Amino acid sequence: MKIAIPVEDKHYEGNVCPSFARAPFFMVYDTETKEAEFHENSASTSPGGAGVKAAQIVIDYKVTTVLTPRMGKNSADVLVPAGIQLFKTEGTGIKNNIEAFEAGKLKTLGEIHEGFHHHGGN
């Protein structure tokens, strides 16, 4: 299974980014091989439509799950119909959230916000 996580930098010991669409990078973690890859999020600097663009980037990585502290409606409207499960992170550590997910301790992301259109976050 492949998991995508919005992250602040390219380091496994780093932090989850509080914004999904405006995260500088996505970490794609393979739960079978335990390998992590870091990819730039080209949507993060988009003047508009970052949520849809970021969601499509994640879909292109062939992930089945996203771990994130929050997500905008535009991103969710792309990911959910694609069959990608959304889970809410706890705290900021990437490693801790992967461990919590694998242990079945993370809850599904229930609240989807309307986004921060033209305000630098989504």
C-alpha contacts under 8 A as a table, 3 or more apart, distances in Angstrom:
res1	aa1	res2	aa2	distance
1	M	30	D	5.73
1	M	31	T	5.46
1	M	32	E	6.57
1	M	63	V	7.10
1	M	64	T	6.51
1	M	65	T	7.96
2	K	28	V	6.44
2	K	29	Y	5.51
2	K	30	D	4.51
2	K	31	T	6.28
2	K	62	K	7.12
2	K	63	V	4.58
2	K	64	T	5.83
2	K	65	T	6.68
3	I	27	M	7.92
3	I	28	V	5.49
3	I	29	Y	5.10
3	I	30	D	6.44
3	I	31	T	7.56
3	I	63	V	5.45
3	I	64	T	6.27
3	I	65	T	4.83
3	I	66	V	5.57
3	I	67	L	7.14
4	A	26	F	6.25
4	A	27	M	5.56
4	A	28	V	4.54
4	A	29	Y	6.44
4	A	58	V	6.80
4	A	63	V	6.38
4	A	65	T	6.36
4	A	66	V	4.79
4	A	67	L	6.38
5	I	16	V	6.90
5	I	26	F	5.47
5	I	27	M	5.20
5	I	28	V	6.60
5	I	66	V	5.86
5	I	67	L	5.16
5	I	68	T	6.11
5	I	94	I	7.91
6	P	16	V	5.85
6	P	17	C	5.34
6	P	18	P	7.80
6	P	19	S	7.17
6	P	20	F	5.44
6	P	21	A	7.89
6	P	23	A	5.43
6	P	24	P	7.59
6	P	25	F	6.00
6	P	26	F	4.59
6	P	27	M	6.43
6	P	67	L	7.67
6	P	68	T	6.53
7	V	10	K	7.42
7	V	14	G	7.52
7	V	15	N	5.96
7	V	16	V	4.43
7	V	17	C	4.52
7	V	23	A	6.01
7	V	24	P	6.73
7	V	25	F	5.33
7	V	26	F	5.63
7	V	27	M	6.48
7	V	94	I	7.72
8	E	14	G	7.23
8	E	15	N	6.01
8	E	16	V	6.21
8	E	17	C	5.08
8	E	23	A	6.32
8	E	24	P	5.86
8	E	25	F	6.30
9	D	14	G	6.59
9	D	15	N	7.44
9	D	24	P	7.12
9	D	25	F	6.45
10	K	14	G	7.48
10	K	25	F	7.15
10	K	27	M	7.61
10	K	38	F	5.78
11	H	14	G	5.09
12	Y	36	A	7.50
12	Y	94	I	6.35
12	Y	95	K	6.40
13	E	93	G	6.92
13	E	94	I	6.30
13	E	95	K	6.05
14	G	93	G	6.13
14	G	94	I	5.96
14	G	95	K	7.83
15	N	92	T	5.09
15	N	93	G	4.66
15	N	94	I	5.31
16	V	68	T	7.36
16	V	69	P	7.92
16	V	92	T	5.16
16	V	93	G	6.00
16	V	94	I	5.50
17	C	20	F	6.93
17	C	23	A	5.74
17	C	68	T	7.81
17	C	69	P	7.88
17	C	92	T	7.63
18	P	23	A	7.61
18	P	68	T	7.40
18	P	69	P	5.85
18	P	70	R	6.88
19	S	22	R	5.49
19	S	23	A	5.58
19	S	68	T	7.80
19	S	69	P	7.38
19	S	70	R	6.59
19	S	71	M	7.04
19	S	121	G	6.26
19	S	122	N	6.18
20	F	23	A	5.49
20	F	51	G	7.73
20	F	54	A	7.70
20	F	68	T	6.51
20	F	69	P	7.87
20	F	70	R	6.77
20	F	71	M	5.80
20	F	72	G	7.90
20	F	122	N	6.55
21	A	43	A	6.76
21	A	44	S	6.05
21	A	50	A	5.57
21	A	51	G	4.88
21	A	53	K	7.82
21	A	54	A	5.23
21	A	55	A	7.43
21	A	71	M	7.64
21	A	72	G	7.97
21	A	75	S	7.33
21	A	121	G	7.00
21	A	122	N	5.38
22	R	41	N	7.75
22	R	43	A	6.87
22	R	44	S	4.07
22	R	45	T	7.10
22	R	50	A	6.91
22	R	51	G	7.93
22	R	54	A	7.99
22	R	120	G	7.26
22	R	121	G	5.66
22	R	122	N	6.38
23	A	26	F	7.15
23	A	41	N	6.68
23	A	44	S	5.90
24	P	40	E	6.13
24	P	41	N	5.41
24	P	42	S	7.85
24	P	44	S	5.95
25	F	38	F	6.54
25	F	39	H	5.46
25	F	40	E	4.43
25	F	41	N	4.87
26	F	38	F	5.80
26	F	39	H	5.31
26	F	40	E	6.42
26	F	41	N	6.30
26	F	58	V	7.92
27	M	36	A	6.45
27	M	37	E	5.59
27	M	38	F	4.49
27	M	39	H	6.35
28	V	36	A	5.62
28	V	37	E	5.21
28	V	38	F	6.34
28	V	39	H	7.80
28	V	61	Y	7.59
28	V	63	V	7.60
29	Y	34	K	6.71
29	Y	35	E	5.80
29	Y	36	A	4.40
29	Y	37	E	6.49
30	D	33	T	5.62
30	D	34	K	5.34
30	D	35	E	5.49
30	D	36	A	6.49
31	T	34	K	5.11
31	T	35	E	7.51
41	N	44	S	5.65
41	N	54	A	6.81
41	N	57	I	7.63
42	S	45	T	6.63
42	S	46	S	7.55
42	S	54	A	7.66
43	A	46	S	5.18
43	A	49	G	7.96
43	A	50	A	4.99
43	A	51	G	7.67
43	A	53	K	5.59
43	A	54	A	5.39
44	S	50	A	6.26
44	S	54	A	7.54
45	T	50	A	7.65
46	S	49	G	6.82
46	S	50	A	5.64
47	P	50	A	7.47
47	P	118	H	7.12
48	G	117	H	7.25
48	G	118	H	6.58
49	G	52	V	5.66
49	G	53	K	6.31
50	A	53	K	5.09
50	A	54	A	5.82
50	A	122	N	7.18
51	G	54	A	5.27
51	G	55	A	6.12
51	G	72	G	6.77
51	G	73	K	7.93
51	G	74	N	5.33
51	G	75	S	4.45
51	G	122	N	6.06
52	V	55	A	5.17
52	V	56	Q	6.25
52	V	74	N	5.64
52	V	75	S	5.08
52	V	78	V	6.48
53	K	56	Q	5.19
53	K	57	I	6.28
53	K	75	S	7.96
54	A	57	I	5.05
54	A	58	V	6.35
54	A	75	S	7.10
55	A	58	V	5.15
55	A	59	I	6.26
55	A	75	S	5.26
55	A	76	A	7.64
55	A	78	V	6.16
55	A	79	L	6.00
56	Q	59	I	4.97
56	Q	60	D	6.18
56	Q	78	V	7.23
56	Q	79	L	7.75
57	I	60	D	5.13
57	I	61	Y	6.70
58	V	61	Y	5.25
58	V	62	K	7.14
58	V	63	V	6.72
59	I	62	K	5.39
59	I	63	V	6.22
59	I	79	L	7.25
59	I	82	A	7.67
60	D	63	V	7.80
63	V	66	V	7.57
63	V	84	I	7.21
64	T	83	G	7.11
64	T	84	I	4.83
64	T	85	Q	6.32
65	T	84	I	5.20
65	T	85	Q	4.64
65	T	86	L	5.92
65	T	87	F	7.51
66	V	84	I	7.03
66	V	85	Q	6.23
66	V	86	L	4.99
66	V	87	F	6.20
67	L	86	L	6.12
67	L	87	F	4.86
67	L	88	K	5.81
67	L	89	T	5.75
67	L	97	N	7.84
68	T	71	M	7.10
68	T	86	L	7.48
68	T	87	F	6.39
68	T	88	K	5.27
68	T	89	T	5.21
68	T	109	L	7.95
69	P	88	K	5.08
69	P	89	T	4.89
69	P	90	E	7.21
69	P	109	L	7.95
70	R	88	K	6.89
70	R	109	L	7.38
70	R	111	E	7.53
70	R	112	I	6.92
70	R	113	H	7.66
71	M	75	S	6.65
71	M	76	A	6.76
71	M	111	E	8.00
71	M	112	I	5.61
71	M	113	H	6.39
71	M	115	G	7.55
71	M	122	N	6.53
72	G	75	S	5.57
72	G	76	A	6.37
72	G	112	I	5.58
72	G	113	H	4.88
72	G	114	E	5.49
72	G	115	G	4.46
72	G	116	F	7.77
72	G	122	N	5.17
73	K	76	A	5.06
73	K	77	D	5.90
73	K	112	I	5.68
73	K	113	H	5.82
73	K	114	E	5.26
73	K	115	G	6.25
74	N	77	D	5.15
74	N	78	V	6.68
74	N	114	E	7.81
74	N	115	G	7.42
75	S	78	V	5.41
75	S	79	L	6.26
76	A	79	L	5.03
76	A	80	V	5.65
76	A	112	I	7.32
77	D	80	V	5.97
77	D	81	P	6.81
78	V	81	P	6.10
78	V	82	A	6.65
79	L	82	A	5.15
79	L	83	G	6.67
79	L	84	I	5.47
79	L	85	Q	7.85
80	V	83	G	5.26
80	V	84	I	5.39
80	V	85	Q	6.73
80	V	86	L	7.87
81	P	84	I	7.45
85	Q	108	T	7.74
86	L	108	T	5.75
86	L	109	L	5.40
87	F	106	L	6.30
87	F	107	K	5.66
87	F	108	T	4.11
87	F	109	L	4.61
88	K	106	L	6.29
88	K	107	K	5.80
88	K	108	T	5.74
88	K	109	L	4.64
88	K	110	G	7.95
89	T	92	T	7.58
89	T	97	N	6.02
89	T	106	L	6.62
90	E	97	N	6.46
90	E	106	L	7.35
91	G	97	N	7.68
92	T	97	N	7.84
93	G	96	N	5.32
93	G	97	N	6.28
94	I	97	N	5.29
94	I	98	I	6.35
95	K	98	I	5.23
95	K	99	E	6.26
96	N	99	E	5.14
96	N	100	A	6.08
97	N	100	A	4.94
97	N	101	F	6.01
97	N	106	L	7.81
98	I	101	F	5.08
98	I	102	E	6.15
99	E	102	E	5.18
99	E	103	A	6.17
100	A	103	A	5.06
100	A	104	G	6.26
100	A	105	K	5.05
100	A	106	L	5.99
101	F	104	G	5.06
101	F	105	K	5.67
101	F	106	L	5.26
102	E	105	K	7.61
109	L	112	I	7.50
115	G	121	G	7.09
115	G	122	N	4.64
116	F	119	H	5.22
116	F	120	G	6.72
116	F	121	G	5.21
116	F	122	N	5.08
117	H	120	G	7.35
117	H	121	G	7.21
117	H	122	N	6.97
118	H	121	G	7.70
